[in-house]
Amino acid sequence: METDFLFQAVIYLSAAVVFVPIAKKLGMSSILGYLLAGIIIGPFVLGLIGQEGHDIMRFAEFGIVMMLFLIGLEMEPGKSWKIRKIFFGMGSMQLFGTILIVFMGCILFMDWNWKTTLAISSTLALSSSAIVLQSLSEKGLRNTALGQSSFAVLLFQDIAVIPILVFLPILATSIPNAAHDVHQSLISSFPGWIQAGIIVGIISLIYFGGRFLFVLLFKIIAKTRLQELFTASALLLVVSISCLMHLIGISPALGTFLSGVVLANSEFRHELEGDIAPFKGLLLGLFFIGVGASINFQLVMDNPLFILVFGAVLTFIKFTVSFLISRFYKKKTEENTLFALGLSQSGEFGFVIMSFCIQLNIVPTILANQIMAIIAMSMVSTPFLQFINERFMLQNSKINKKESEEESAIINEHNPVIIAGFGHFGSTVGRLLRANKIKSTILDNDCDQIDFLRKMGFKAHYGDATRLELLEAAGCANAKLFIAAIDNPKTNLSIIETLRVHFPNLKILTRARNRIDAYELIDYKIAHIYRETLYSAVNMGIDVLVELGYRKYTATRQATQFIKNDEITTRKLAKKRYNKMAYLTTINAEIKWLEQLLKNDLESQKAANNHSWDSEHLKKKMAE
């Protein structure tokens, strides 16, 4: 049995490794690569997986749960308020408009009763958050106006799944023996009002738990400084809430979405995103492979006219509704097309709702299986349609990237400056920026320090800044400056290594304890290195010179010359530090040259009468 499991794992991973790069090489979405991989290894082509495809789908659907949790984490109050008009306006118009048109069409042309038609219409009106959001991320459009509009509509649809699932049992109440095959939750034997009370209580528990208990637990875990333990805690949170919601008969994905919303404004938001994202990506890939493998081509071949025509008409209806709504909101033509194509398919929640309809006996089993085949086919067709649109229809009319960037500047939550490490050094820089009305994203892995900063009015985020996922979540792709101010030189160096590889255009300013630390930073061609021992020692030297009778202006000028020369010398020494003889020779030569330079400068200033820097001199003059 273990051998069989390992063999299946090899098949799935091999299919992904082979087909996804091919899809990317052809300019297609990675989603299309996963779907094609599933079709090829599925029971209707190579037959490398049979019923195991259905088994893996149950596991892979957990990727949807994690995706909803991450979506919830993105719903900060400020960001949610910005998209409220799109959320309620475009979201409701798209969902209810599609339901109405599909319902009326099915009533006119299909021999279905109105309850079956309403259930199917509500199911098909939903779109695939997994496909749309993944496509937007790959194209770099998540933070554009197009990305925000798509996100708002998808979020409205995801939340609408709750009332749809609640409404379906009402449709089944008059159907004989409807409850016979329905999945029995732990509370299904209680009266309706008690069930409602328990559900409200569980949701309230998640809300208040997220605001207080979850945050407290994460603080305790963070103090251990064990990254793997924090990752395990994040997964435990998602799994526990999913299990709890399943036990009371509510969609697990919606429960985790709610917990994500509650934690969106916590200091652990970016770290949670970084921990969950890799698992979400892997499981979503498995989900798409499972979708491709689960397409019942035999069912399609048995009734090709109905499935293909119905699928084509559904795609056209959803495209038209979304296109008209986008036009109503005065979007550009290119944006209208991409927005409409993105939402033209049915979504992953359709499989869940159709399975529930079979249990409730609202939709006949054969028809439900046909609808699920239509959903799967529409999900496969969307990346193809997007590919065709990009390659042939938008060759001469692509979205202007500069305009997209300008729009994203309005709606983008990321700040121009990111500060990693907000101790004594970093907080000094941060306070100066704040005093000049410059917003910065603050990252620190000390939860006690973050607590203190939040009380002082700073919005800081807990996380390990050496991790790529956290840097991406913090907005390094769009930031102008990154300030590496962590006390540990090795940690700063590790961060810089990651930034140089993944964000080569991001300007880095970094802290260094001493000259030895600076050497390693110079190897990475860092132009702005600030040695804490140099500047504090030189400032003390200025005060010593003043106390010994030097003018303030002269002392400051000497100090400036000393710092400038020392920085040049440090870069020379960095290249020779492995050759001891050359290193010592260079040091001696530079010391003599610097002393002569400062002496010459001092001689040239003896005749100067500029006492504007000498406050004590001015006080004596005024006293006289």
N, C-alpha and C positions, 0 to 999 in steps of 0.2 A: 504493500500500500504506500509506503514511503517512497519506493522507487517510482510508482505511478505519479505521485505528487511532484517529485523532482522532474520527471519527464514532462509533465504539463507545464511546469515553471519554465523549463528550457524552451518549450514550444512558444509560449507567450512572449518571453523576453527576446527570443530569436526573431520572431515575427516583427516585434517593435523595432529592434535594431536594424533589420533589413529594410522594412517598408517606410518607416518615418524619414530616414535620410534620403531615400529615393524621392519621396514626396517633396521634401524641402529643396532637393536639387532641381526639381522640375518647377519650383516656384509655387508649390501648393502649400496649404496649411498642414501642420503636423497632425491635426485631427483627421484629415483625409487619409494620411498614412496609417493611422491606427485603425480606421474603419476598413480600409482595404486589407490590412493585415488580418483583421477578424474575418472578413469574407473569404479570404484565401485559405486560412487554416480551419474554417468552419466546416460543418457537416455536409454542406452542399457543394464544396469544391474539392479540397484535398482530404477532408474528413479527418484531420488530425485531432480534432476535439469533437465530441458528440454532445451528450447531455451535460458534460462538464462545463460547457459554455454557459448553461443556465445556472450552474452552481457558482461559477466564478462571478456571474453578474450580481449575485447577492452580496458577495464580498466587495466587488468593485463599486457598487452603489454607495458604499461608504465614502467614496471620493466625492459624491454629491453632497453628502452630509458635511464633510470638511470644507467644501467650497462655500456652502451657505454660512458656515461659521466664519470664514474669512471675509465674506461679503458683509456679515454683521459687524466685524471688526472695523470695516471701512466706514461704517455709518456714524461718524462723529456728529454731534449735534450741529456744529457749524456747517459741515458739508451737507447734512440732510436738509437743513433749512434752505440752502442754496438751490437744491434740486426739487423743492416741494411742488413748484408749479408743473414741472415736467412729470414728476412722480404721479400726482393726482390727475393732471390733465391728459398728457399723452398716454399714461398707463391705463387709465380707465377707458379712454376712447378706443385704444387698440384692443383691449380685452373684450369689452362689451360689444364693440362694433363687430369684431370677428365672430363672437358667439351668436349674435343676432343674425348675421348674414348666413353663416353655416347652418344654423337652426332652420331658417326659412327655406334655404335651398334643399335641405334634407326632407323637410315636411312636404315640399312640393314634388320632389323627384324620387324619394325613397319610401318604401312601404314599412316604415318604422312607427312605433307609437311615440307620443310626445316625450315620455320619460326617457326612453332610450335615446331619442334624438338630442334632448337637452344634455344628458350625460356625455354623449359623444362630442357635442359641440363645445362644451366646457373643457373637455380634455384636449381637443385639437386646437383650441385657441391659445394654449400655452406654448411658449417657445423654449428653446434649449439654452439655459444660462451657461452651461458648460461649453457649448460650441461657440456662442457669441462672444463671451468674455475671453476665452482662449484666443479666438481669432483677433480680437481687438488688441490683446496684449502682444501678440506676435507682430502685428502691424504697427505697434507703437501708438495706438489711437485711444488708449484707455483714458487719458487725461484731456482729450479734445472735447469739443462740444458734441460731436458725434458719439464718442464713447460715453459721455455723461448721460446723453439722452437714452442710449441703448441700455445703460445700467439702470436708469430710473424705471424704464418700462419693464425690464426683467425683474427688478425688485418688486414692483407692484404685482406682477404675475406670481412670483414665488410666495408672496404673502397671501394672495388670493387663493392659493391651494388650501389654506386652512378652512375658509367658509365652504369651498367646494366639497372637501372631505366631510365636513359637518352636514352639508345639505344632502349628500347622496343617500344616507340612511332614511331620510324623510321621504325621498322618492320611492324607497323600497318598502315603506310601511304597509302599503295596501297589497303587496304581492304575497301570495300564499307561500309559506315555507321559506321565505326569504332569509330568515335568520339562521336557517339550518347549517349553511356552510360558511357563515361569517366568522372571521377570526374573533375569538373571544378574548377580550382584554381582562385585566384583573378587576376592573370596575364595571364590566358589562352587565353583571347580575343586579346591580343597584338601580334604584329608580332614577329617572332622567335628571331630576333636580339635584340629587346627590352626586351623580356623575359630573354634572356641570360645576358643582361646588368643588369637587376634587380637582378637576382640570384647572379651574381658576386658582386654586390653592397651589398646585404644582407650578403653574406659570409664575405666580407671585413669589414662590420659593426660589425659582431660577433668577428672577429679577433682583430680589433683595440679596440672595446668595452671591450673585455676580457683583453687586455693588460693595459688599462687605466681606463675606466669607471667602469667596474665591480670591479676592485681592489679598486678604490676610494670609491665606495659604501660600500664594505665590511669593509673598514677601519672606515667609519662613523658608521656602524652598530656595529662593534666590540667595539667602545668607549662606547656604552650603557651598555656593560657587561651583556646583557640579552641573555642567551643561546637560548631560544625559538625564539627570534627575528632573530638570526643568522641562525637557522634552517629554519625558514620561508623564509628568504632571499635566502638561497640555493635552496629550493624547487621552489621559484618564478623564479629564474634564469632558472632552467631546464624546468619548465612548459612554460615560456614565449618563450624561444627559440624553443621548440617543436611546440608551436602554430604558431609561425612566419614561421617556415619551412613548416608546413602543409599548411598554407595559400598560399604559393607560389608553392606548389606541389612537395616539396622535402621531403625525409624521415626525420622525427623528430629526430630519433636516431642518424643520421649522423650529424645533426646540433649540438646536445648536445655533441657528440664526439669531434667536432671541438672546442667548447667552453672549454671542459675539457683539450684538448691539450694546448690551450692558457693559461689556469690557472695552468698548471702543474708545472711551475717554480715559482709560487707566494708563498708568505708566508702563504696563507690561504689554501694551498693544503690539508694538513692533517686534518684540521678542517672540510673542505668540505667533505672529505672522511668519516669522522666520522658521520657527519650529514645525509648524503645521504644513507650510507650503510644499516641502519636498514630498511628504506623504500624499498630499492632495494631488500633486502632479502625477505621481506614479499610479495612484488608484484611478484617477480620471482617465489615464491612458488605458488601463485595464478595462475601464467602463466602456470606452469607445471600441476597443477590440471586441468586448462582449456584445455590444450593439451590432457590430458587423457580423459576428458569428451567429447571432440569434435571428437574423433575417431568414424567414422561412420561404425560401425560393420555390419550394414545392407548392406552398399555398398560393404564391404569386402566379405560378404557372397554371394552377388549377382554375384561377379566376383572374387572368391578367387584365382584362378590360376594366373590371370594377376597380381593382387596386391601383393600376397605373393612371386611369382617368381621374379617379377620385383624388389620388395624391397630387396630380398635376393641377386640378381645379382648386384644391385646398391651398397649394403653394401660391397660385395666382391670386386667390382671395386675400390671403394674409399679406402678400406683397402689396397689393393694391390698397388695402386698408392702411398699412403702415406708411406707404408712400404718400397717400393723401393727408394723413395726420402730420407727417413731416412737412409737407407743403403748407399746411394750415399754420404751422409754427414758423413759417418763413425760413426754412433751411435751404441751403444751396442744392442745386440739382444733383451734383455728385454725392453729397451727403444723403439726400433723399434716397438715392438708389442703394447706397451701401447700408443705410439704416433699414430699408425695407427688405433687402436680401438677407440681412442678418437675422431678421425676425420671421422669415417666411417658412421656417420649418416648425414641426411640433417638437415638444420637449421631453426630457427624461422623466418628468413627473407623469407623463401620459401613460407609461408602463405601470406605474403604481396605481393610478386612478382606474385604469382599465381592469387591472387585477382585482381591485376592490369592487368594481361593478360586476365582475363575474361572480364574486362571493355573494354579493347582494342580489344576484339574479336580475339585475336591471338590464344588462346587455347579454344576449346569448353568447355562449362560448365561442362558436365559430365566427360570429361577427366581431367579437372582441379581439380574437386572434388576427383577423383581417385588419382591424383598426391599428393594432400594434405593429403589423407589417407595414402599414402606411406610415406610421410614425417613424419607424426605423428607416424606411426608404427616403422619407423627407429629410431626416437628419444626415443621411449619406449624400443627398443631392445638394444640400446647401453649400458645402465647401466647393463642389464642382461649379455651381452657379457663380460663386464669388470669384473663383479662378477665371472663369470665362469672362466675367465682367471686368476684372482687372487687366486681363491680357488683351482683350479685343475692343471692349466698349469704352475703356477709360485711358487708352493709349495717349490721347492728345488732350485729355481733360482731367488729369489727376488732381486730387485735393492739394491745394497749395500748402506746403508744410510750414511756411512762415506764418500764414494766417492761422493754421492750427496751433502753432506755438503761442501766438498772441492770444488766442482764445483760451488756451490752457493756462496762460498766466493769470487769467481772471478766476478760473475755477480750480486751479491746482493748489492743493493744500501744502505742498512742500515749500520750504524757505530757501533763500539764496545762500545761506550759511549753515553749515552743519558743524557742531562742536562735539567731539568725542572726548569725554572726560571732563567733568565739571567740578573738580576740586578747587584748591586755592588758585591754581594757575588758570584753568579754563573759566572759572567763574569771574575772574578779573576781566578777561576778554569779553565774556558774555554780558557783564554789567555795562561795560563801555558801549557795546553794540546796542544794548537796550536803551541806554540813555540817549542814543542818537537815532532812535525809532527804527532800528534794523532788527527784523525778526530772525531768529535762529532756531534750528532743530537741535535739541540737546540730548545726547546719548550718554548713559552712565550705567555701570553694572553694580552700583552700591544702592540698594533700595532705601537704606536709611538716609543717604544723601538726597535721594529723589524726594522722599517725604519732606525733608527740610526745604528743598528748592520749591516744591509745590506750595508750601506754606508761605514762602517768600514771594509767590506770584509767578514763578517760572514754570513753564510747561515742559517737564523733562520726561524722558522715556527710558525704561529699563531695558538693557540688552547688551549683548556681547558684540562690540563694534568690529571684531575681527571676522564676523560671519557675513558672507556675501548677501544672504537673504535679508539681514537686518539693514545693511547699507542700501540695498535696492528699495526696501520698504521706507527708509528714511528720506529717499529722494535724491540719491547721489547722481542719478542720470540727468537731473535738471538743475542741480545746485551749481553755484558759481565758485564757492570756496569751501574747502574742508579743513577744519582746524583739529589736528591731532594733538590733544593736550593731556593724554593719559600719563600718569606718573611712571608707569613701567615702560622703559625704552623698548624692550622686546615686543611689547604689545603694540606700541606705536608703529614699530617697524613692520609687524605683521599686517596691520591695517593698511599701511602704505603699499605693501606688496600687492594686496588685493585691489586697492584703488588703481594702481598703475596698470594692472592687467585688464580690469573690467570697466574702468572709467578713466581712460587715458587723457581726456580733455579737462578733467576736474583739477583746478589749481589747489595745491596742498600747502598749508602752512603748519609747521610742526614744532613741537617742543623738544628740546634736548637737554639732558642734565649737564653735560660737559662736552669737552672737545672729542673724547673717544666716541661718545654716542653720535656726535655730529659726523664723524668720519663715515659711519655706516649709512647715514641718511644721504650723504653726498654721493655715495655709490649709486643711489637711486635717482640721482640728478634732481634732488629737491632744492629749489632755489631759495626758499624762505625757511631758514632754520633759526630758532630762537633759543640760545643757551641760557638757561636761568641763572647759572653761576656767573656768566660773563656780565650780564647787564646789571645785576644787583651789586657785584663787586665794583664795577666801573662807577655806578652811582655813589657808592661809599667813597671811592677814590676822589670823586668831585668834591664831596663834603670835606674830606681830609685836606685837600689842596686849599679850599676856601678858609678852613680853620688855621692853616699855616700862613695865611696872608695873601694868597693868590686871588685875583679878581674872579668873580663868578663867571663872567664871559670867557675868560681865558681858560679856566678849569673845564668848563663845558666844551669848549672848542677842542681842547686837548683830548677829552674823553671821546668825543665824536671821531676824531682822527684815529684814536686807539682802536675803537670798535670796528671801524671800516677796514683798517689794516689787518686786524686780527681775523676778520672774516675771510679776507683774501688769503692770508697765510694758512688758515685752516684748510682751505680747499687745495692749496699746494701740498700741504703735509699729508692730506688724505691719500694722495697718489703715491707717496713715498713711505708710508708707515710700515710697510713690510720689509723695507731695506733700512736696517738700523743705522748704518753709516750715513747714507744719504739723508735720512730723517734728522739725525743730529746736526749734520752740516747745514741743512736748510733752516733748522730752528735757530742756530747761532747767527746765521746770516740775516734772518728776518728780524731777530731781536736788535741787532746792531743797526740795521736799516731803520727800524721803527724809532729807536732812541734818537738817531740823528734827525729823523723827520720831525719829531716832536720838539727837539731842541731848536731846529731852524724855525719852526712855526712860532715858538715862544719868543725867539729873538726878534722876529718880525712884528710881534705884538707889543713889545715893550714901550714903543713910542705912542701907542694908541691910548686915547683918553675916554674910551667908551665904558662908562660905568652903569649903563642901563640895566645890567643884570645883577648889580650889587645892591641889594636892598639895604644893607647896613650902611653902605657909603651914602646912599640917598637920605637915610634917616639922619645921619650926622650933618649932612649939608643943610637939611631942613631945620635941624635944631640950631645951627649957627645963625 
